[in-house]
Amino acid sequence: MSTDQQTPTLHLDLEPGSHHTGTASLVLGASACLALGTLPALPYLVLLALPFGIAAVASGARALRRGVATTPGRINSITGVTLGSLGVLGWAALMVLWFLVDQAVSH
């Protein structure tokens, strides 16, 4: 029995076997960046950048740790981790900016 079967874990893969292709990480990372891009039109959708970004980083790291089968899969995983990180950092920057603007307006 493998450790995957013994340990209950949260599987963020969007399709069976996608941890071998890095696709889940790439999709989640792209979703995090797209959520940041909705700021002018749908400001509350930006809040999704944080969970999508965290999920992309976790999925990409898991795919790389388990061993991605092909070079395009490794590229997908690394790109997903990068986009997810940008989503998390962009979300954090927006929250700091929101806090600073709120402080400036309240004084």
SERO-4910 file (N, C-alpha, C, O; in steps of 0.05 Angstrom, whole numbers):
BEGIN
 pado doro    nc1    nc2    nc3   cac1   cac2   cac3    cc1    cc2    cc3    oc1    oc2    oc3
  Met    A     17    -24      0      0      0      0     18     25      0     36     27     16
  Ser    A     13     43    -18     30     67    -20     22     87      1      0     85     13
  Thr    A     39    107      5     33    128     25     10    145     16     -4    157     33
  Asp    A      5    146    -10    -18    162    -20    -44    150    -11    -64    164     -5
  Gln    A    -45    123     -9    -69    110     -1    -73    111     30    -95    110     39
  Gln    A    -51    113     44    -52    113     73    -59    141     85    -72    143    105
  Thr    A    -50    162     72    -53    189     82    -75    203     68    -75    206     43
  Pro    A    -95    213     83   -116    229     70   -105    256     63    -96    271     81
  Thr    A   -107    264     38    -96    290     30   -117    303     12   -135    291      1
  Leu    A   -114    329     10   -131    345     -8   -120    344    -36    -98    354    -40
  His    A   -134    332    -54   -125    330    -82   -136    354    -98   -160    357   -101
  Leu    A   -118    371   -108   -126    394   -123   -124    390   -153   -129    408   -169
  Asp    A   -118    365   -161   -115    360   -189   -143    361   -202   -162    351   -191
  Leu    A   -144    373   -225   -170    376   -239   -178    352   -255   -201    349   -262
  Glu    A   -159    335   -261   -165    311   -276   -147    288   -266   -126    294   -256
  Pro    A   -155    263   -269   -138    241   -260   -112    241   -274   -111    244   -299
  Gly    A    -91    239   -260    -64    238   -272    -53    265   -279    -31    266   -290
  Ser    A    -67    287   -273    -56    313   -281    -32    321   -264    -18    340   -271
  His    A    -27    307   -242     -3    313   -227     22    304   -242     44    312   -236
  His    A     17    288   -263     39    279   -280     44    299   -303     65    298   -316
  Thr    A     25    316   -308     28    335   -331     31    364   -322     40    380   -338
  Gly    A     25    370   -297     27    398   -287      5    416   -297      5    440   -292
  Thr    A    -15    404   -310    -37    420   -321    -53    434   -299    -61    457   -303
  Ala    A    -58    420   -277    -74    433   -256    -61    458   -245    -74    478   -241
  Ser    A    -35    457   -241    -20    480   -231    -21    503   -251    -25    526   -243
  Leu    A    -18    497   -276    -19    517   -297    -47    530   -298    -49    555   -300
  Val    A    -68    515   -297    -95    525   -298   -101    542   -274   -112    564   -276
  Leu    A    -94    533   -250    -99    548   -226    -83    574   -225    -93    594   -216
  Gly    A    -57    572   -233    -41    597   -234    -52    617   -253    -52    641   -247
  Ala    A    -60    608   -277    -72    627   -296    -98    639   -285   -103    662   -290
  Ser    A   -113    623   -271   -138    633   -259   -132    654   -238   -147    674   -235
  Ala    A   -111    650   -222   -103    670   -202    -96    697   -215   -105    718   -206
  Cys    A    -81    696   -237    -74    721   -251    -98    733   -265   -100    758   -265
  Leu    A   -115    717   -276   -139    728   -288   -158    741   -268   -170    761   -273
  Ala    A   -159    729   -244   -175    741   -223   -164    769   -216   -180    787   -210
  Leu    A   -138    772   -216   -126    799   -211   -133    818   -233   -137    842   -228
  Gly    A   -135    808   -257   -142    825   -280   -170    835   -281   -177    853   -296
  Thr    A   -187    824   -264   -215    833   -264   -220    856   -245   -243    865   -242
  Leu    A   -199    868   -234   -202    889   -214   -219    912   -224   -236    921   -209
  Pro    A   -215    923   -248   -231    946   -256   -261    939   -259   -278    956   -253
  Ala    A   -267    916   -269   -295    909   -275   -309    895   -251   -332    902   -245
  Leu    A   -296    876   -239   -308    860   -218   -289    859   -194   -274    840   -190
  Pro    A   -289    880   -177   -268    882   -156   -269    859   -136   -248    852   -125
  Tyr    A   -292    848   -130   -293    827   -110   -282    800   -121   -275    782   -105
  Leu    A   -281    797   -147   -269    773   -159   -239    771   -153   -228    749   -155
  Val    A   -227    793   -147   -198    794   -141   -192    776   -117   -170    765   -114
  Leu    A   -212    773    -99   -208    757    -75   -202    728    -82   -191    714    -65
  Leu    A   -210    719   -105   -204    691   -113   -175    687   -121   -167    664   -123
  Ala    A   -160    708   -125   -132    705   -132   -116    690   -110    -98    675   -116
  Leu    A   -123    695    -85   -109    682    -63   -113    652    -62    -94    637    -63
  Pro    A   -138    642    -61   -141    612    -61   -131    599    -87   -119    577    -86
  Phe    A   -135    612   -110   -125    600   -135    -95    600   -135    -83    580   -143
  Gly    A    -82    621   -125    -53    622   -124    -41    601   -106    -22    588   -113
  Ile    A    -53    599    -82    -43    579    -63    -47    550    -74    -29    534    -72
  Ala    A    -70    545    -87    -75    519    -99    -55    513   -122    -46    491   -125
  Ala    A    -49    534   -137    -30    530   -160     -2    523   -149     11    505   -160
  Val    A      7    537   -129     33    532   -118     34    504   -106     53    489   -110
  Ala    A     13    497    -91     12    470    -78     12    448    -99     26    428    -97
  Ser    A     -5    451   -120     -7    431   -141     19    429   -157     28    406   -162
  Gly    A     31    451   -163     56    450   -178     79    438   -162     95    423   -173
  Ala    A     80    445   -136    101    434   -119     97    403   -116    116    388   -117
  Arg    A     72    395   -113     66    366   -111     73    352   -137     85    330   -136
  Ala    A     67    364   -160     74    351   -185    104    349   -189    114    328   -198
  Leu    A    118    369   -181    148    368   -184    160    349   -164    179    335   -171
  Arg    A    148    347   -140    159    329   -120    154    300   -128    171    282   -124
  Arg    A    130    294   -140    124    267   -148    138    259   -173    140    235   -180
  Gly    A    148    278   -188    162    272   -212    144    274   -236    129    256   -242
  Val    A    146    297   -250    130    302   -274    142    285   -296    166    284   -299
  Ala    A    124    273   -312    133    253   -332    149    265   -355    168    252   -364
  Thr    A    142    289   -364    155    299   -388    165    328   -384    158    341   -364
  Thr    A    181    337   -402    192    364   -400    169    385   -402    169    404   -387
  Pro    A    150    382   -421    127    401   -421    112    401   -394    102    422   -386
  Gly    A    110    378   -382     97    376   -356    112    392   -334     99    406   -318
  Arg    A    138    390   -335    154    406   -316    151    436   -321    150    452   -303
  Ile    A    151    443   -347    147    471   -354    119    481   -345    117    503   -335
  Asn    A     99    464   -349     72    471   -339     72    475   -309     60    494   -299
  Ser    A     85    457   -295     85    459   -265    100    485   -256     90    499   -239
  Ile    A    123    490   -268    138    514   -260    123    539   -267    123    558   -252
  Thr    A    111    539   -291     96    563   -299     72    567   -281     65    589   -273
  Gly    A     59    545   -273     36    546   -255     44    557   -227     30    573   -215
  Val    A     67    547   -217     77    557   -192     84    587   -194     78    602   -175
  Thr    A     96    595   -216    103    623   -219     78    641   -221     76    661   -208
  Leu    A     58    633   -237     34    648   -239     18    648   -213      7    669   -205
  Gly    A     18    626   -199      5    625   -173     18    643   -153      5    657   -137
  Ser    A     45    644   -153     59    662   -135     53    691   -142     50    708   -124
  Leu    A     52    697   -168     45    724   -176     17    732   -167     12    754   -159
  Gly    A     -1    712   -168    -29    717   -159    -30    723   -129    -44    741   -121
  Val    A    -15    708   -113    -14    712    -84     -1    739    -78    -11    754    -61
  Leu    A     22    745    -91     36    770    -86     19    794    -96     18    815    -82
  Gly    A      5    791   -118    -12    813   -128    -36    817   -109    -43    840   -103
  Trp    A    -47    796    -98    -68    798    -78    -58    812    -54    -71    830    -43
  Ala    A    -35    804    -44    -23    817    -20    -18    847    -25    -23    863     -8
  Ala    A     -7    853    -48     -2    881    -55    -28    898    -56    -28    920    -46
  Leu    A    -49    886    -67    -74    900    -68    -86    905    -40    -97    926    -34
  Met    A    -82    885    -22    -92    888      5    -76    909     20    -88    925     36
  Val    A    -50    911     16    -34    932     29    -42    959     18    -45    978     33
  Leu    A    -45    961     -8    -54    986    -21    -81    994    -10    -85   1018     -4
  Trp    A   -100    976     -8   -126    982      3   -124    992     32   -138   1011     39
  Phe    A   -107    979     48   -103    988     76    -92   1016     77   -101   1033     93
  Leu    A    -72   1022     60    -59   1048     61    -78   1070     51    -79   1092     63
  Val    A    -94   1064     31   -114   1083     21   -135   1088     43   -143   1110     47
  Asp    A   -143   1067     56   -163   1069     78   -152   1086    101   -167   1102    112
  Gln    A   -127   1082    107   -115   1098    128   -112   1127    121   -116   1145    137
  Ala    A   -105   1132     95   -102   1160     86   -129   1174     85   -130   1198     91
  Val    A   -149   1161     77   -176   1173     75   -188   1178    103   -201   1198    107
  Ser    A   -183   1160    121   -195   1163    148   -181   1185    165   -192   1194    185
  His    A   -158   1195    157   -144   1216    172   -148   1243    161   -138   1262    171
***
